[in-house]
Amino acid sequence: MKMPIPDIEIISRRSKIIIALSSFVPNENVISNEDELRVYECDGLSAYRQIPMAVVLPETTEQVSAILKYCFHEGIKVVPRGAGTSLSGGALPLADAIVLGLGKFNRILDVDYENRAVVAQSGVTNLAISDIVADKGFYYAPDPSSQIACSIGGNVAENSGGVHSLKYGLTTNNLLGIEVVNINGDIIRLGGKHLDSEGYDLLGLITGSEGLLGVVTEVTVRILKKPETARAVLVGFPSNEQAGDCVNAIISAGIIPGGMEMMDKLAVQAAEGFVHVGYPLDVEAILIIELDGPEAEVSFLIERVYILAMEAGSSYSRISESEVERISFWAGRKSAFPAVGRISPDYYCMDGTIPRGRLPEVLSRMSKMSDKYNLRVANVFHAGDGNLHPLILYDSNIPGQLEKAEEFGAEILKLCVEVGGVLTGEHGVGVEKRDLMGVMFTEADLKQQQRVKCAFDPDGLLNPGKVYPTLHRCAELGRVHVHDNKVRFTDLPRF
């Protein structure tokens, strides 16, 4: 059998790149062996895989700068990667791109209690920030379910939230400053320990930009004093719709819980079988509602919530009587995603956001979709802010089931937009929702967004293939043209 002749030009280019990368970092920080590269072939969206050209693991911002400057001049694509927990394929590699891994950026640089701020390298885990300030009674509020593993830099890239985002906000609401490296190697700082910044809100622009505008190497976040008291109510309902009505009733009453999470029967059964925290198994849905603040306020509000839940038709209720019990309520919710792995070989985790008032309607329509596609769905919601996380259960070993799960997921996201919501709440667009962007945005909207990318990355080298369904060259977008690696504006009005 005649063997195909390898493309010598491609091989030599790859070898040249690997040698160059080894000049910026220690040799052991460049990965080029195929078996070792498989570790990086996917992120949390494991249905999609691609072995990258190479992986480089810098240890300093200066090394990141040198690598990006080299890639910029050589026209090499770069996929930034934090902990790889992205559920939208945000860190999915490309065969003709290097992966820039930030796992070695794992040091907390400064803890400033006077300014209530922590400065950390971007590879530090979310939970590590709360851990290091816990003994002084402080914590970092955004708490994604993956907080034990996800990196703070990845949280910035995806604008991550968590179960307490209803009251305390997403990453963007707790972020004070960043150090970011542009594709041409420039190192810039945005924000700082101060509350507000002058000029354009470039910090807000980078937050949630999914690695398309720059590589974040350092993050300054706000830390908060732990509330005096925190208690949770575990409430069960005979139907998902009644649980949704209870969410609306609590918010309408002017009560803003520290967290308010919803799980349907399938998710409850999976979580209880995994962590055994005492969830009721004879209900269709549960709500976990946490009140925090001064003890008198919490005691008053928890009684009001209990009454509102009863009026909404609750059939089960339990108020935490100790800190251990409160934490146990959350343990099941935090473990919901891995717990579902006990009842299905695979699952496809969605992420859409809707107006809270449409929750009962959306739950009802999703149930009909489940029957239509003959696929079970376990629902886990940040119910208080309308952020849905349906887990579509399937078996990738059965031909066609992954494709059905994708179709089911796409229909859910289209429904979110239809009722006045958005395609993503905290997981990002990545490759998962890229081809649905046209459902929410016009072509003019998408072109304008890409003009912003052109200002930061004129050659489209940073994390290409993500977010935008149609990639336009900067020169084609009408307002800029590219010449000598510089973006020049040509038709802006003059004053």
N, C-alpha and C positions, 0 to 999 in steps of 0.2 A: 504493500500500500504506500503510495507516494504521500509524504508528509508535506503540509503547507509550509511555504517559506515565510519565516517571520518578517515583519516589517522592520527593517534595520533602522529606519529613521525614527520610528516610535521608540524602539528599544534604546537607541542612543540618547534620545531626548530625556527619557525617564532616568537613565543612568546619570546623565549630566545633572538633572535636578536633584537626585539623591545625594550626589557628591557635594553639590552646592549647599544643600540643607545641612550636611554634616560639618560644613565650615562655620555654621552659625551656632550650633549646639553640640554637646558631646555626642560621639558616634552612637552610643546606646540610646539616645533620644530620637533617633531616626529609625522608623520601622518600615522595612521594605519586603520582608519575607511574606509570602502569600498566606501561610498558616497563621502568622501573627497578625496580619492585616484583617483576617476574618473577625477578630474581636471588634473591629470598627465598622463592619459592613452594614450595620443598621443602628437605629436608636430604639426608643420605646415602641415605635410603630414597626414591629418586627416582620410584618407581612411584606415589606419592601426591603430588598437587600442589594448592595452593590459594593464590591471590593474597591477601595480607593487606589490611586496610583502609589501613594506613600502617606505615611503619618509622621508628623514632626511634633515633638513635645518640648516647647521652650520652657525656660525656668524664670526668665526675667522679661520685663517690658521691653528692654533694649533688644533682646533676641527676637521678640515678636515684631518689633519695628524693622529689624534687618531682614527678617523673612518676608514680610509683606512688601518691603521696598524691592527686594529681589523679584518676587512674584509679579509685582506691578510692571517692572521693566521688561520682564520676560514673557508677560502675557499668560501667567499660570493661574488657573482657577484655585480658589481657596474655600474650603468648607470649615468654618469655626465649629468647635465642639466642646461642650462642657462635660457634664457627667453622662450625657447620652440618654437622659430620661424623657426626652421630648416625645410626645404622643402624636405629633402631626408630621413626623418625618423631617423636622427642621434641621437635623444633623445628618440626614441621609447623604452618604458620600457620592461622588461621581468618579467614573473610571479614569477620567482625564484631569482629575483635581487632587490636590493634596488635602489631607485633613490636618487642621491646626488644633491640636488637643491642648486644653488648658488645665489638665488634671494636676500638674505640678505647681499651679498657682494656688497653694493650699494654706497660706498663712494669714492669720488675723494680725493686722499691722498696728492697730491702735484702738483702745477702748477709752472713750472720753465721756465720763458720766456727767461732767458739768454741762457739756453741750448735748448730752443724750445721743451720742453717735458712736458707731463702730465703723472702722475702716478695715476692709478685708480684701484680699486678692479674690479674683473672680471664680477660682475653683473651690473656694471654701463652701462647705455644705450649708444649706439654709438652717438646719437645726443647730449647727455648731455655733452660730451667732447667739442664739438664745441660751445655749449651754454655758458659754463663757461669761455671760452677765447674770446668770440665774442666782448666784450667791449674793448678789447685791439687790435682788428683787426686781430685776429688769427682764425684758424679753423682746424679741423681734416678732411683730404681729403676723405678717403673711406666713401662712403655714400650709403649703401644698401637701397632699397626701404622701408625696415622695420626698418630704423634707429631710428625711434621714440620709438621702442620697443625692438629691438634685443640688446643683451649684447655684450660688447667688448670682453669678454672671449669666447663667442660663435663665434664671428668674427674671433678670433685666431684659434679656432678649425676647422672652415670651410674655412679659408683663404678668407673671404668675400671681395667683390669688391663694385660695385656701378656704378652710371652713370658717374662718373668722373675718373674711373679707367684707361681709355685710356691714359691720360696724367700723372696722379699722382699715378697710380699703385694700387695693391690690399693691403690687410692687411699686407702681408709679406714685402712690400716695405715701410711701414710706422711704422713698429714695431721695437722698440729698445731693449726691454727686457721683461722678464716675471718671475714671481715666480710660480713654479709648484711643486705639491706634487706627489711623486711616489706612486705606489700601496703599498709599504712597509712602507709608512709614512714619508719617507725622504723628507725634504723641500729643494729644490735647486733653485738657481737663475741663469738665463741665460741672458747674455747681461746686459744692463743698460742704462744710459743716453748717453753713448759714442756711436759714429757712428759704429765702427767696434769692433768685439770681436776676441780674440785669440782662437786657438784650433779648434776643430771640430765645424761645424755650427749646434749645437744642437737646437738653437733657430729656425732655418729654418726647422729642422726635426719635432719639435713639432707643428709648424704652419701648419695647414691643416691636422693634424693627427686624427681629429674627435673624440677626447676623448679616443683613444685606448692606448695612451702612458703615460698619466698623467692627473692630474686635475689642470688647471690653476686658480690661486687665485688672482694674481695681474699682471697688464699689464702696461708697459711704452711705450707710443706712441709718434711719432713725430708730432708736430703741425706746420702749415705753416702760413705765413703772407697772408692775403687775397689779391688777385690780385688788382691792381690799377683800372682796368676796366674789366667788364665782360658783353658781349652782346651775344644774341642768335638769330639764324635764324630759322624760322619755314618754312619748304619747303614741298610742296605736289607734288606727282607724279602720272601719269596715271597708273603705274604698279609697283609691288614690285621689278621687275628686274631692272627698271630704278633707283629706289632708291638705290638698291645694287650697281649699276654702279657708282652712284654719290659718295658713300662711298669710293669705290676704287679710283676714280679720285682725291678726296681730299687728301687721304693718299699718293697717288703716286706723288702729287704735293709737297710733303714735309711738308704739314700742319698737325699739331697735335692739334686738338681741345681739349679744356678742357673736353668736353663731346660730344658724337655723338650717339644719340639714334634713333631707328627706330620703328615705330608702323604701322601695317597694318590696313586696313579699318575697320575690325571688332573691333579691339582694340581701334581705334580712336573713333568710334561711342560710344562704351561703356564708354570711359573716358570722352568724351564731355558731354554725358548724365548725368554723375556723378558730374563733377566739373564746367562745362560751362565756359571754358576758351577761346572759339573762334576757336577751331580746324576746319579746312575745312572738310566737310562731303562728298564732291563730288570727293574725290581722293582715290586711292587704297592704298597709303602709305604716311606717313609723315616722315621726318627727323627733329630732333631737334639738331642743331649744335651750340655749344657754344664756343666762342673764349674769352680767358682771357689773361691779361698781361698789359703792358703799353698801354695807350690810342692810341698812334700813330700806334702801331703794330696791335692792335685789329681793328682799323678803316681800315687799309690796308688789313688785312686778311679777314675781313668780306665781303669786296667787291670781293675779289678773290673767296671766297666760293660761293657767289651769282652768279658769272659768271659761275663757274663750275657746279652749280646746273642747270642753264639754259641750258648749253651745254648737260647735261645728260637728258634733257627733262622735267624739272619741269614745272608744270602748276599752281603753287601757291607759293608765297614766302612772308614772312613778317619778318622784322628785328625789334627786340625789341628796343623801344625808351626810355624805363625807366626801373628801377630796378623792379618795380612792374610787368611790362609786361614780363620781363625775367623770373621772378619767376612763373608767371602764365603759361608760356610755360611748365615748369618742373612740375607744379602741376598735370597736366593730366597724365604725364608719371609716376610720383611717385604714383598716385592713380590707375594705370592701373589694378593691380591685384584685389583689392577690387571692382573696377568698373565692372569687368567681372562678378562678382556675380549678377549683375543686369540683365544679359541676359542669365544666365545658372544656374541651381540648384547646379551644381558641376563643378569643373574644375581641371585638372591634370597639374601641372606646371612642365615643363621640363627644363633642363639646360645642354646644350652641347656647345662646342666651335669648330669653324671651321676656316680655313684660310680665310681671308677676301675676297680674289679673287674668292672663290667658293660660295659666298653668293647668287648670282642670280640663280645658278644651284640648290642649296639646297632648296631655296624658291619654285622653280618650282616643284621639286620632292615632297616636302611636300604638295603642293596643290593636287597632284595626290593621295598621301596617304590619304588625307582628304576625297576625293571621294571614295577611296577604302573602308575605314572604316565607311563611312557615318557619320562622326563626324566633327563638325566645329572646327577650330583652330584659335585662336587669337594670332598673333605674336607680341612679344615685345622683342626687341634686344638691347644689348649693341653693336651696329653695328660696332663701331670703332675698337673693339678688337675681333670681331667675336663671341661674347658670345650670344647664342640664348636662348630665354625663350618662347617657344611655349606653349600656354595655351589650352589644349585639353578640349573641352566642352562636358559634358556628364550628365546623370541623374542617380544617384545611385539607384533610386527607380525602374528603368527599369532593369530587370534581364539581366545580360550579358554586360551591357554598361561599367561598371568599367573595366571588363576584356578586352573589346575592346580598351578602352582608354590606358590600360597598354601595349597592343600589339602595338598600334599606337606609343606610346612613345618609346618603345624599338626599333622600326624600325627607328625612328628619330635619336636616339642615335647611332645606328649601322651605319646610313648614315654619321653622324658626323665623326666617326672613319674612314669610307671608304674614305672620301675625305681628310684625313690627319689631322683631329681634334682629340678631346678628349671627354670623357664621361661627364665631368663636368667642369664648369668654376669657380663656386663659391659656389654652393649649397652642394657640397660634394657627396660622394657615399652612405653612410648610408645603409639602406636596399633597397632603391629604385633601385639603380644601381648595387647592389652587384652581382647579378647573370649575369650581363653583363661584369664583369671585364675580363672574359676570351676572350671577343671580342677584347680587347685592349692589354692584357698582356698574355704571355705564362705562363705555369705552373711553369717554372723555375723563371720567374719574380715574380710571386705571392709568391712562397716559400721564395725568398730572402727578399721580403718585410716583410713577417711574421717572419723571423729571427730577423729583427729589433725590432718587437713587443716583441719577446721572451726576448730580452735584457732588456726591460723595464718592462715587465709584463709576467713572465715565466709561470704563471698558467692560463693566459687568462681570468682574472677576470674583466678587464676594458672594458666596453661597448661591450661585446661579441655579436656575430651575425651580426656585421656591417662590411662592406667593402669587406670581403673575402668570396667568394662563397664556398670554401672548407677550413675548419679550421683544420690545422694540429697541433698535439701536438708538443711542442717544442722538445721533445725527438725524434720525427720522422723526424726532418728536417735535420739530417745528421751532422750538425756542432756543435750542443750543446746537452747536456743532463741535465736533471733537477734532483737534489739530495739535499735533506734537504732544499728545498725552495731557492736553489741557482742555477744560470745558470753557467755551466762550459764548456769551450771550449775544445774539445777533439782531433780534428784532424786538427788544424791549423798548418801550417809549422813553424818550429823553425829556428831562425837565430843565 
